């Protein structure tokens, strides 16, 4: 398992020296990791594993005393951190290691012994900034919001509301049979909607009347606004009367948001292919995310703003600590876990941690840009553009989907490769929000083995593109592009350009070639200079290139 927001591997050398004594410096580093885990979502520290090998060194043996002493010292180096020491385990190579589970702090903020606060972001432990500390305090309160009881007895709510919720749960194939067999009140209790006969905040959200919902400090309210091409407001709908529970509200928004149902048409043989500006599954997932991850301790409505080329959904509260726009695809956090459980069981949202995977798959299939999240302390916004970046890519992906069984991860990767025509492994790794190229294998290994994609180059120069033979067999009228030209041919093309127009810059060479990345042109030019095919003149800022004398003579002879 890779290091991430909830797991970290530490070498035994970090904990003990060559004589077997605990190392103070290494333990302080473990304390930082422990505090960072506790402040976000908890985690596990595995001690005795070498990062490079992903396994313990051969013949490594550990004692129970060492493990106990490590936890004891850690407790003295942290405040408000709970630990659970696991048993000493034996790896498949016969060596030993042990793990320490760090519990998340539910109400307090964890600190190191010297008063410093850290948070876990991806696989890194970072010092908390002033705004992070404010968010951290807010998150601790928000985590408890759902279960706080209100002074409303369940007998005060309409019986039909209780029956409706229980019936919805019983109809779901995601709910176990033993839960469906409970009485209405027992189901309500099971989902934490009531506590000792009183409605919780969560219960008010799902079961109460409009008047009762209005008493929530920050109830669930939504505004839907449509703008014209000059970004002038032309239509507005709002849901601020508290009359609907989350499911009813979601269905009502989907019904009224007609601007989100528009579609584009483009030719596909004798027919016209229709692609919606925004896939209905994508809209629902983004709406549900806004409802599920809204901070119900911060004032503000959920805003849905629809422009000519995009729509934006904004909900109160920043991204949860540990989640950024650069790791949102692989990192999960449940700000309102009990609300999320209900939304999942009612089949309104995907499973935990799969929502953005679905969004990325949909946008990949439709050859559209991935959604763009932005966040500050007060709000989180997600922007989705409607433009199809490459119509030919849509047809090609549709052909592949009909002829190959691909996983969600493979389709996401293939969509990126198809849109770019050709992409470096380093760039693909970044777009898929992966921490290293090793993790890229699970996305592309089967694509390569089935000859759907091919690769060229080595190491940092490795690049991926759709197999030209597959494109040919698809019988789709795809225009050829120089973006996928092989390097020897690109070199020859550059030589021809310089034969006709010598003494020009790389920028000018690129403009004469056209449909190709300037980075590829630059790389080829540098190689040609190194191979003594080209010569240069001028300083670095205004350098120009021309064919070497020997090469000019060869070109003349060819002529």
C-alpha positions in Angstrom: 0.0 0.0 0.0 1.3 3.4 -1.0 1.9 6.2 1.5 -0.9 8.7 1.6 -3.2 10.8 3.8 -3.8 7.9 6.2 -0.6 5.8 6.2 3.1 6.4 6.6 6.1 4.1 6.5 9.2 4.6 8.7 12.5 2.8 8.7 13.6 1.2 12.0 16.7 3.4 11.7 14.4 6.4 12.3 13.5 5.0 15.7 16.7 3.3 17.1 20.4 3.8 16.7 23.0 1.1 16.0 23.2 0.3 19.7 19.4 -0.3 20.0 18.6 2.9 21.9 15.7 5.1 20.9 16.6 8.2 18.9 15.2 11.5 20.2 15.3 13.2 16.8 13.5 10.3 15.0 10.9 10.2 17.7 10.2 13.9 17.4 9.6 13.3 13.6 7.2 10.5 14.5 5.4 12.9 16.9 5.0 15.4 14.0 3.4 12.6 11.9 1.2 11.6 14.8 -0.1 15.1 15.3 -0.7 15.6 11.6 -2.7 12.3 11.4 -4.7 13.2 14.6 -5.7 16.6 13.3 -7.1 15.4 10.0 -8.6 11.9 10.0 -6.3 9.6 11.9 -3.9 7.1 10.3 -1.4 4.4 10.8 2.4 4.6 11.2 4.2 1.4 10.1 7.6 1.1 11.7 10.3 -1.1 10.2 9.6 -0.7 6.5 12.1 0.8 4.2 10.6 3.3 1.8 12.5 2.2 -1.3 11.9 -1.5 -0.9 8.4 -1.3 0.6 9.3 -4.1 2.9 11.4 -4.6 6.1 15.2 -5.4 5.7 16.1 -9.1 5.7 16.7 -10.7 9.2 15.1 -7.7 11.0 13.7 -8.8 14.4 11.9 -6.6 16.9 11.0 -6.8 20.6 7.8 -6.1 22.3 9.7 -3.8 24.7 10.9 -1.7 21.8 7.4 -1.2 20.4 6.0 -0.3 23.9 8.9 2.1 24.6 8.3 3.8 21.3 4.6 4.5 22.0 5.4 5.6 25.6 7.9 8.1 24.3 5.5 9.3 21.6 2.8 10.0 24.2 5.2 12.3 26.0 5.9 14.2 22.8 2.3 14.9 21.8 -0.8 16.4 23.3 -4.4 15.3 22.5 -3.3 12.3 20.5 -4.6 8.8 21.0 -2.5 5.7 20.1 -3.1 2.0 19.6 -0.1 -0.2 19.4 -0.5 -3.2 17.1 1.2 -6.6 17.5 4.6 -7.3 15.9 4.0 -8.7 12.5 6.1 -10.9 10.2 6.5 -10.0 6.5 6.6 -12.5 3.7 10.4 -12.2 3.7 10.5 -13.4 7.3 11.4 -10.0 8.8 9.4 -8.2 11.5 7.7 -4.8 11.7 4.9 -3.2 13.9 2.3 -0.4 13.4 0.9 2.3 15.5 -2.7 3.5 14.9 -3.3 7.2 15.5 -6.9 8.1 16.4 -8.4 11.4 15.0 -9.1 14.1 17.6 -12.9 14.7 17.6 -13.1 17.9 19.6 -9.6 19.1 20.4 -6.6 20.2 18.4 -3.5 17.9 18.6 -0.1 19.6 19.1 3.5 18.5 19.6 5.0 18.9 23.1 6.4 22.3 22.0 3.0 23.5 21.0 3.3 23.2 17.2 0.3 22.1 15.1 0.6 20.0 11.9 -1.8 18.7 9.4 -1.6 15.8 6.9 -1.9 16.8 3.2 -1.5 13.8 0.8 1.6 12.0 2.0 3.2 15.0 3.6 3.0 16.5 7.1 2.9 20.3 7.0 2.9 23.0 9.6 -0.6 24.5 10.0 -0.9 28.1 8.9 -3.1 30.6 10.7 -6.0 30.0 8.3 -5.6 26.2 8.7 -5.9 26.5 12.5 -9.2 28.4 12.1 -10.4 25.7 9.7 -9.2 23.0 12.0 -11.2 24.4 14.9 -14.2 24.7 12.6 -13.9 21.1 11.4 -13.9 19.8 14.9 -17.2 21.5 15.6 -18.6 20.5 12.2 -17.9 16.9 12.8 -20.3 16.9 15.8 -23.0 19.0 14.1 -25.1 16.1 12.8 -25.6 14.4 16.1 -26.4 17.4 18.3 -29.9 17.0 19.6 -32.6 19.6 19.2 -35.5 20.3 21.5 -38.0 18.6 19.1 -39.5 15.3 20.0 -40.1 12.8 17.2 -43.8 12.8 18.2 -43.9 16.5 17.0 -43.1 15.6 13.4 -45.7 14.3 10.9 -46.1 10.5 10.9 -45.9 10.5 7.1 -42.4 11.9 7.2 -41.2 8.9 9.4 -42.9 6.5 7.1 -41.4 8.1 4.0 -37.9 7.8 5.2 -38.3 4.2 6.4 -39.9 3.2 3.1 -37.1 4.8 1.1 -34.5 2.9 3.1 -36.4 -0.4 2.7 -36.5 0.1 -1.1 -32.8 0.5 -1.4 -30.7 -2.5 -2.5 -27.7 -1.0 -0.7 -29.3 -1.6 2.7 -28.9 -4.9 4.5 -32.0 -7.1 5.1 -31.7 -6.9 8.9 -31.9 -3.1 8.8 -35.0 -3.2 6.5 -36.7 -5.5 9.0 -36.5 -2.9 11.7 -39.6 -0.8 12.7 -39.9 2.8 11.4 -38.6 4.2 14.7 -35.7 1.8 14.9 -34.6 2.7 11.3 -34.8 6.4 12.3 -32.6 5.6 15.4 -30.2 3.5 13.3 -29.5 6.4 11.0 -29.0 8.8 14.0 -32.0 11.0 13.2 -33.2 10.8 16.8 -31.4 10.6 20.1 -33.3 9.6 23.2 -36.6 10.7 21.5 -35.3 14.1 20.4 -34.4 14.9 16.8 -30.8 15.5 16.0 -29.8 18.2 13.6 -29.6 15.5 11.0 -33.1 14.4 11.9 -34.4 17.9 11.5 -32.8 18.1 8.0 -34.6 14.9 6.9 -37.8 14.6 8.9 -38.9 18.0 10.2 -41.5 20.4 8.9 -40.5 23.7 7.1 -41.1 25.7 10.3 -38.9 23.2 12.3 -36.1 23.3 9.7 -36.1 27.1 9.7 -34.9 26.9 13.3 -31.6 25.3 12.3 -28.8 27.9 12.7 -27.6 27.4 9.1 -30.3 25.4 7.2 -29.9 23.9 3.7 -30.7 26.5 1.1 -29.9 26.8 -2.6 -29.9 29.5 -5.3 -29.8 28.7 -9.0 -28.8 31.6 -11.3 -28.5 31.7 -15.1 -26.4 34.3 -16.9 -26.4 35.3 -20.6 -23.3 35.7 -22.8 -22.5 39.1 -21.2 -22.8 37.4 -17.8 -26.0 39.4 -17.0 -28.4 37.6 -14.7 -31.5 36.4 -16.8 -33.1 33.8 -14.5 -33.1 32.9 -10.9 -34.7 30.1 -8.8 -34.2 29.6 -5.1 -35.1 27.1 -2.5 -35.1 29.0 0.8 -38.5 28.0 2.3 -37.1 24.9 4.1 -40.0 22.8 2.8 -37.9 20.0 1.3 -35.5 17.4 2.7 -32.2 16.8 0.9 -33.6 14.2 -1.6 -36.6 16.2 -2.5 -34.4 19.3 -2.9 -32.1 17.4 -5.2 -34.9 16.2 -7.4 -36.5 19.6 -7.6 -33.2 21.3 -8.6 -32.6 18.7 -11.4 -36.2 19.3 -12.6 -35.8 23.1 -12.7 -32.2 23.4 -14.0 -33.2 23.0 -17.7 -30.2 25.0 -18.8 -28.0 22.1 -17.7 -29.8 19.7 -20.0 -28.8 21.4 -23.3 -26.6 19.4 -25.7 -24.2 19.7 -28.7 -24.6 17.9 -32.0 -21.9 16.8 -34.3 -21.9 14.4 -37.3 -21.2 10.7 -37.0 -21.4 9.1 -40.4 -25.0 9.4 -41.6 -26.3 10.4 -38.1 -25.9 13.2 -35.6 -24.2 12.4 -32.3 -25.6 14.3 -29.3 -23.5 15.0 -26.2 -25.1 17.0 -23.3 -23.2 20.1 -22.1 -23.2 18.4 -18.7 -23.9 14.7 -18.2 -26.8 14.1 -15.8 -24.7 11.8 -13.6 -22.0 14.6 -13.4 -24.6 17.2 -12.4 -26.0 14.9 -9.7 -22.6 14.0 -8.3 -21.5 17.7 -8.0 -24.9 18.6 -6.5 -24.7 15.8 -4.0 -21.1 16.7 -3.1 -22.2 20.3 -2.4 -25.0 19.0 -0.1 -22.9 16.3 1.6 -19.8 18.4 2.2 -21.4 21.7 3.0 -20.3 23.1 6.3 -23.5 23.4 8.3 -21.8 25.6 10.9 -21.1 28.4 8.4 -23.7 30.8 7.1 -24.4 30.7 3.3 -26.4 29.2 0.5 -25.3 26.7 -2.1 -25.0 28.6 -5.3 -25.4 27.1 -8.8 -24.4 29.6 -11.4 -24.9 28.7 -15.1 -22.9 30.6 -17.7 -22.8 30.2 -21.5 -19.7 28.0 -21.4 -19.6 26.6 -17.9 -21.4 26.1 -14.6 -20.2 26.6 -11.1 -21.4 25.1 -7.8 -20.3 26.8 -4.6 -21.0 25.5 -1.1 -20.2 27.1 2.3 -17.0 25.8 3.9 -13.5 25.2 2.4 -12.2 21.8 1.4 -11.6 19.6 4.4 -8.1 19.6 5.8 -5.8 17.3 4.0 -7.6 17.6 0.7 -6.5 20.0 -2.1 -7.3 20.5 -5.8 -4.2 18.4 -6.6 -5.2 15.2 -4.6 -9.0 15.4 -4.6 -9.1 12.4 -7.0 -7.4 10.0 -4.6 -8.2 11.4 -1.1 -11.4 11.0 0.8 -12.8 12.8 3.8 -16.3 12.7 5.3 -17.1 16.1 6.8 -20.7 14.9 7.5 -20.3 11.1 7.7 -23.8 10.3 8.9 -25.4 12.5 6.1 -23.1 10.8 3.6 -24.2 7.4 4.8 -27.8 8.2 4.2 -27.2 9.7 0.8 -25.3 6.6 -0.2 -27.9 4.2 1.2 -30.6 6.1 -0.7 -28.6 5.6 -3.9 -28.2 9.3 -4.4 -24.4 9.2 -4.5 -21.5 6.9 -5.3 -19.6 5.0 -2.7 -17.1 6.8 -0.5 -14.1 8.1 -2.5 -15.6 7.2 -5.9 -17.5 10.4 -6.7 -14.7 12.2 -8.4 -13.5 9.0 -10.2 -17.0 8.9 -11.8 -16.8 12.6 -12.7 -13.3 12.2 -14.3 -14.6 9.1 -16.2 -17.5 11.0 -17.6 -15.5 14.0 -18.7 -12.9 11.7 -20.2 -15.5 9.9 -22.3 -16.9 13.2 -23.5 -13.4 14.7 -24.2 -14.0 17.6 -21.9 -11.8 19.3 -19.4 -11.8 18.0 -15.8 -13.7 20.0 -13.2 -11.7 22.8 -11.5 -12.1 23.0 -7.7 -11.1 26.2 -5.9 -11.3 26.7 -2.1 -10.7 29.1 0.7 -11.8 29.1 4.3 -15.4 30.3 3.6 -16.4 28.3 0.5 -15.5 25.6 -2.1 -16.4 26.0 -5.8 -16.2 23.5 -8.6 -16.3 24.8 -12.2 -17.2 22.5 -15.1 -16.8 23.7 -18.7 -19.2 22.4 -21.4 -16.8 22.6 -24.4 -15.9 19.3 -26.2 -12.1 19.7 -26.6 -11.8 17.1 -29.4 -14.8 15.7 -31.3 -12.6 13.0 -33.0 -11.6 11.8 -29.5 -15.3 11.3 -28.6 -15.8 9.0 -31.6 -12.5 7.1 -30.9 -13.3 6.6 -27.2 -16.8 5.4 -28.2 -15.3 2.9 -30.6 -12.9 1.6 -27.9 -15.7 1.4 -25.3 -17.7 -0.9 -27.6 -14.7 -3.2 -28.4 -12.8 -3.4 -25.1 -13.7 -3.9 -21.5 -11.9 -1.1 -19.6 -11.9 -0.2 -16.0 -12.8 3.3 -14.8 -9.2 4.1 -14.1 -8.2 3.0 -17.6 -10.8 5.1 -19.2 -9.7 8.2 -17.3 -6.1 7.7 -18.4 -7.1 6.9 -22.0 -9.3 10.1 -22.1 -6.3 12.2 -21.1 -4.0 10.6 -23.7 -6.6 10.8 -26.5 -7.3 14.5 -25.8 -3.6 15.4 -25.8 -2.8 13.1 -28.8 0.6 12.5 -27.2 1.6 13.0 -23.6 4.7 12.6 -21.5 4.6 10.1 -18.6 5.5 12.9 -16.2 2.6 15.0 -17.4 0.1 12.1 -17.4 1.1 11.3 -13.8 0.4 14.9 -12.8 -3.0 15.1 -14.6 -4.0 11.9 -12.8 -2.9 13.4 -9.5 -0.5 10.5 -8.8 2.5 10.9 -6.5 4.9 8.9 -8.7 5.1 7.2 -12.0 5.1 3.7 -10.4 1.4 4.2 -9.5 0.8 5.0 -13.2 1.2 1.4 -14.1 -2.3 0.4 -12.7 -3.8 2.9 -15.1 -2.0 2.1 -18.3 -0.5 -1.5 -18.1 -3.6 -3.2 -19.6 -4.0 -0.4 -22.2 -0.4 -1.2 -23.4 -0.8 -5.0 -23.2 -4.0 -4.7 -25.4 -2.2 -2.4 -27.8 -4.7 0.4 -27.3 -1.8 2.7 -26.5 1.9 2.6 -27.4 4.8 4.3 -25.7 8.0 5.9 -27.1 11.1 7.1 -25.4 12.7 6.1 -22.1 12.6 7.4 -18.5 11.6 11.1 -18.3 11.3 11.2 -22.1 8.7 8.4 -22.2 5.5 9.4 -23.9 2.2 7.7 -24.6 -0.2 7.9 -27.6 -3.1 6.0 -29.0 -1.9 3.1 -31.2 -2.1 4.3 -34.9 -3.1 0.8 -35.9 -6.1 1.0 -33.6 -7.1 4.3 -35.1 -6.9 2.8 -38.6 -9.0 -0.2 -37.7 -11.7 2.0 -36.2 -12.4 3.4 -39.7 -13.1 6.8 -38.1 -12.1 9.8 -40.3 -9.5 11.2 -37.9 -7.3 13.9 -39.4 -3.6 13.2 -39.1 -1.6 15.4 -36.8 2.0 16.3 -36.5 1.7 16.0 -32.7 2.4 12.3 -32.9 5.2 12.5 -35.4 8.2 10.3 -34.6 11.4 12.1 -33.8 13.5 11.0 -36.8 10.8 12.4 -39.1 10.6 15.6 -37.1 14.3 16.0 -37.4 14.1 15.7 -41.2 11.2 18.2 -41.2 13.3 20.7 -39.2 16.2 20.2 -41.6 13.9 21.0 -44.6 12.6 24.1 -42.9 16.1 25.4 -42.3 17.2 24.5 -45.8 14.6 26.9 -47.2 14.8 29.5 -44.4 18.1 29.5 -42.6 19.1 31.5 -39.6 15.8 31.5 -37.7 14.9 31.0 -34.1 13.2 27.9 -32.6 10.0 29.9 -32.2 10.0 30.7 -36.0 10.8 27.0 -36.8 7.8 26.0 -34.7 5.5 28.5 -36.4 6.5 27.1 -39.9 5.8 23.5 -38.8 2.6 24.3 -37.1 0.6 21.5 -35.4 3.2 20.3 -32.9 4.3 21.2 -29.4 7.1 23.7 -29.3 8.8 21.6 -26.5 9.2 18.7 -29.1 10.7 21.1 -31.6 13.1 22.5 -29.0 14.2 19.0 -28.0 14.8 18.0 -31.6 16.7 21.2 -32.4 19.0 20.7 -29.4 19.7 17.1 -30.5 20.5 18.2 -34.0 23.0 20.8 -32.7 24.6 18.1 -30.5 24.8 15.8 -33.6 26.6 18.6 -35.6 23.7 18.7 -38.0 22.8 22.3 -37.1 24.9 25.3 -36.1 24.0 28.4 -34.1 24.6 32.1 -34.2 23.8 34.8 -31.7 23.4 35.0 -28.0 21.1 32.8 -25.9 18.2 35.2 -26.0 18.3 35.7 -29.8 19.9 32.5 -31.0 19.2 31.4 -34.5 19.9 28.0 -36.2 21.1 26.9 -39.7 22.3 23.8 -41.3 25.9 22.9 -40.8 28.2 23.2 -43.8 28.5 19.5 -44.3 24.8 19.0 -44.1 24.1 21.8 -46.6 26.4 20.1 -49.1 24.6 16.8 -48.6 21.2 18.5 -49.2 22.6 20.1 -52.4 23.7 16.7 -53.7 20.3 15.2 -52.9 18.8 18.0 -55.0 
